[in-house]
Amino acid sequence: SPITLAGAIALADARGLQGQAMRALNNLATCLNSTDPMAAIRAGEELYERAIKFSSAVWLERLRFDLASSRPLVGQFQEALDLLDSIDPAHLSPIMGAIARCNRLIIRGYVDHSPGSGESIRAELASAGDIGDSQMADFAATIRVTSYAMDRDWVRSLDLNLNLDLKWALSVADSVTTAVRIGDAAGIR
């Protein structure tokens, strides 16, 4: 819960445990993403500032990716695209690089109302090859669901969404909500 994580951050800070405080901040940003995206962004920005002081470039690339993923939820589309453009792909695994490129295509598709952009997203995702761990497989599954929604294939999108764990299904719901917020309600109907 956000309260528990805030307590963990305070305790780690009081004891000078930067690694633990940063991990709790990362978890807090993730926890808040669906319920309070602005608070998630603030937590992510604080984490990013700490990472600049105490961590490696590899961690910074992942944090930029996470911040970019949160920005569309509050209408900050260009900021999200700028963050995605700032990521050095050499510091990402092949699947994370593909997911970052897919996120860029998703955001651009929402902003431009590009019909058929889902096919490009699925092709980009397939280019990553073997996905590997289960968290990345879940990321990829949400992107696949979103790609069909972007093609207005609501039956296929819903069918795939029903196979996701609740946490990931809610992530897709955030994407659809974002589309509605930016005026794509006709496509959602």
C-alpha positions in Angstrom: 0.0 0.0 0.0 1.2 3.6 -0.5 1.2 4.2 3.2 3.4 1.2 3.9 5.8 2.2 1.1 6.0 5.8 2.3 6.9 4.4 5.8 9.5 2.2 4.2 11.0 5.2 2.4 11.1 7.3 5.6 12.7 4.4 7.6 15.3 3.8 4.9 16.1 7.5 4.6 16.4 7.7 8.4 19.0 4.9 8.4 20.9 6.1 5.3 19.9 3.1 3.2 19.6 4.7 -0.3 19.2 1.4 -2.1 16.2 0.4 0.0 14.7 3.9 -0.2 15.0 3.9 -4.0 13.5 0.4 -4.3 10.5 1.5 -2.1 10.2 4.7 -4.2 10.1 2.5 -7.4 7.4 0.4 -5.8 5.4 3.4 -4.7 5.5 4.9 -8.2 4.2 1.6 -9.6 1.6 1.3 -7.0 0.2 4.8 -7.6 0.2 4.7 -11.4 -3.4 3.6 -11.7 -4.9 5.5 -8.8 -3.0 8.8 -8.8 -0.7 9.2 -11.8 0.5 12.6 -10.8 1.7 11.2 -7.5 3.3 8.3 -9.4 5.1 10.8 -11.6 6.3 12.8 -8.5 7.6 9.6 -6.9 9.3 8.6 -10.2 10.9 12.0 -10.5 12.2 11.8 -6.9 13.5 8.3 -7.6 15.2 9.6 -10.8 17.0 12.4 -8.9 18.2 9.9 -6.3 19.4 7.5 -9.1 21.4 10.3 -10.7 23.3 10.7 -7.4 23.5 7.1 -6.3 23.1 4.7 -9.2 24.2 3.6 -12.6 23.2 4.7 -16.2 21.4 1.4 -16.7 19.0 2.2 -13.9 18.5 5.7 -15.3 17.4 4.4 -18.7 14.8 2.2 -17.0 13.5 5.0 -14.9 13.1 7.3 -17.9 11.1 4.4 -19.5 8.9 4.2 -16.4 8.4 8.0 -16.3 7.5 8.0 -20.0 4.9 5.3 -19.3 3.1 7.4 -16.7 3.0 10.7 -18.5 0.2 9.9 -21.0 -2.1 9.1 -18.1 -2.1 12.8 -17.3 -2.1 14.1 -20.9 1.7 14.7 -21.1 2.1 13.0 -24.4 5.0 15.1 -25.8 6.9 14.7 -22.5 6.4 11.0 -22.8 7.8 10.9 -26.3 10.7 13.1 -25.3 11.6 10.7 -22.5 11.3 7.7 -24.8 13.6 9.5 -27.3 16.2 10.1 -24.6 16.6 6.4 -23.7 19.9 4.8 -24.9 18.8 1.5 -26.3 22.2 0.0 -25.5 21.2 0.1 -21.9 17.9 -1.9 -22.4 17.4 -5.5 -23.0 16.0 -6.4 -26.5 12.5 -6.8 -25.1 12.6 -3.6 -23.0 13.8 -1.7 -26.2 11.0 -3.2 -28.2 8.5 -2.2 -25.4 9.8 1.3 -25.4 9.4 1.5 -29.2 5.9 0.1 -28.9 5.0 2.7 -26.2 6.2 5.4 -28.6 4.0 3.9 -31.4 1.0 3.7 -29.0 1.4 7.3 -27.8 1.8 8.5 -31.4 -1.2 6.5 -32.5 -3.4 8.0 -29.8 -2.3 11.5 -30.5 -2.6 11.2 -34.3 -5.6 8.9 -34.2 -3.8 6.7 -36.6 -6.0 3.8 -37.7 -4.1 0.6 -38.2 -1.2 1.5 -36.0 -1.8 -1.7 -34.0 -0.3 -3.9 -36.7 2.9 -1.8 -36.5 3.0 -2.2 -32.7 2.6 -6.0 -33.0 5.4 -6.2 -35.6 7.7 -4.2 -33.4 6.9 -6.4 -30.4 7.6 -9.5 -32.4 11.0 -8.1 -33.5 12.2 -8.5 -29.9 12.3 -12.3 -30.2 12.3 -14.3 -27.0 10.7 -12.4 -24.2 12.2 -14.1 -21.3 10.9 -13.4 -17.8 7.2 -13.3 -16.8 7.1 -9.6 -16.0 8.3 -8.8 -19.5 5.8 -11.3 -20.9 3.0 -9.5 -19.0 4.2 -6.1 -20.4 4.2 -7.6 -23.9 0.7 -9.0 -23.4 -0.7 -5.6 -22.4 0.9 -4.1 -25.4 -0.7 -6.8 -27.6 -4.1 -6.1 -26.1 -3.7 -2.3 -26.6 -2.6 -2.8 -30.2 -5.9 -4.5 -31.0 -7.8 -1.8 -29.3 -6.0 0.8 -31.4 -7.1 -1.1 -34.5 -10.7 -1.0 -33.1 -10.7 -4.8 -32.9 -12.6 -4.6 -29.6 -13.6 -8.3 -29.5 -10.0 -9.5 -29.9 -8.7 -6.8 -27.5 -11.3 -7.8 -24.8 -10.7 -11.5 -25.3 -6.9 -11.1 -24.8 -7.5 -8.7 -21.9 -9.6 -11.3 -20.1 -6.6 -13.6 -20.1 -4.4 -11.1 -18.2 -3.9 -10.9 -14.5 -6.0 -8.1 -12.9 -3.0 -5.8 -12.4 -2.2 -6.0 -16.1 -5.8 -5.8 -17.2 -6.1 -2.5 -15.3 -3.1 -1.2 -17.1 -4.8 -1.7 -20.4 -7.9 0.0 -18.9 -5.6 3.0 -18.2 -4.6 3.1 -21.9 -8.3 3.1 -23.0 -9.1 5.8 -20.5 -6.2 7.9 -21.9 -7.7 7.5 -25.4 -11.0 8.8 -24.2 -9.3 11.7 -22.4 -7.7 12.9 -25.6 -10.8 12.8 -27.6 -10.8 9.4 -29.2 -14.2 8.4 -27.6 -15.7 7.6 -31.0 -13.1 4.9 -31.5 -13.8 3.5 -28.1 -17.5 3.1 -28.7 
